[in-house]
Amino acid sequence: MKKQIKYTVILTALVILTSLLAAGCTNLLAEIQSAARAGFLADVQYRDMVDVDGGSYDQREYDSAYADSNGFQHTLSAYQIGAYEVTYELWY
């Protein structure tokens, strides 16, 4: 009888300890993920830009019926654009 009570107490203690560790690890994991995300977002700034060369291109119809039409020519000057996509997380 004493042996059964001892095992019951040990089993109960293990269940409680496991529950506490699981809850603590979940919170710890969430905190680590949050800190990692915050660190990453802090590193991505507006200055992370890439250069894009300027140039010209013709906008014309590809249909054979309009192949002889003049169309339009567009010219873009050189510009810079963000190196990373803007996600909801970055925007807000």
Protein Blocks (a to p, Z undefined) as FASTA:
>chain_A
ZZmmmmmmmmmmmmmmmmmmmmmmmmmmmmmmmmmmmmmmmmpcfklccddddddddddd
fbfklmmpnbjadddddddddfbdcdfklmZZ
